[in-house]
Amino acid sequence: MKAARGTTVVRNGQLIDGTGAPPVRDAALVIQDGRIAYAGPVAGVQPVGPEVQRIDARGGTMMPGLV
């Protein structure tokens, strides 16, 4: 299987992490080379460069790793 390359940041959504914890509002996901590098409050995202693909979740629900 070929993994994606580069970094994508998905912001402006509600995160449900599947652990039973309450949803995280104003959350972000950072995906690097096809793997989740960060999932949590947007305030915890490390600075990223201008070449990063950015996706606005428009207030939707994010459930990373759901198969």
C-alpha positions in Angstrom: 0.0 0.0 0.0 1.3 3.4 -0.9 1.0 6.0 1.9 0.1 9.7 1.2 3.0 12.2 1.3 3.0 15.6 2.9 1.1 17.2 5.7 -2.6 18.0 6.0 -4.3 20.0 8.8 -8.1 19.7 9.3 -9.5 22.4 11.6 -12.8 23.9 12.8 -14.5 20.6 13.8 -15.6 18.6 16.8 -13.3 15.7 17.6 -14.6 12.3 18.8 -11.6 10.2 19.6 -13.4 6.9 20.3 -12.0 6.6 23.9 -15.3 7.6 25.6 -14.0 11.0 26.5 -16.3 14.0 25.8 -16.1 15.5 22.3 -13.4 18.2 21.8 -14.9 21.4 20.3 -12.6 23.5 18.1 -10.4 20.6 17.4 -7.7 19.9 14.8 -6.2 16.9 13.1 -2.6 16.8 11.7 -1.9 14.1 9.2 1.7 13.6 8.2 2.7 11.2 5.4 -0.6 9.3 5.8 -0.5 8.9 9.6 -2.3 10.9 12.3 0.4 13.0 14.1 -2.0 15.0 16.3 -5.7 15.0 17.2 -6.9 17.4 19.9 -7.6 21.0 20.7 -6.5 23.4 17.9 -4.5 25.3 20.5 -2.1 22.3 20.7 -1.2 22.3 17.0 2.5 23.0 16.4 3.3 25.7 13.8 3.2 24.3 10.2 4.7 25.6 7.0 2.9 27.3 4.1 3.0 24.2 1.9 0.6 22.3 4.2 -2.8 21.4 2.8 -5.5 23.0 5.0 -9.1 21.7 5.3 -11.9 23.5 7.0 -14.2 20.9 8.7 -16.9 23.7 8.8 -18.1 22.6 12.3 -18.5 19.0 11.3 -17.5 15.9 13.4 -14.1 14.4 13.0 -13.6 10.7 14.0 -10.0 9.8 13.0 -9.1 6.2 12.7 -12.7 5.0 12.3 -12.8 2.0 10.1 
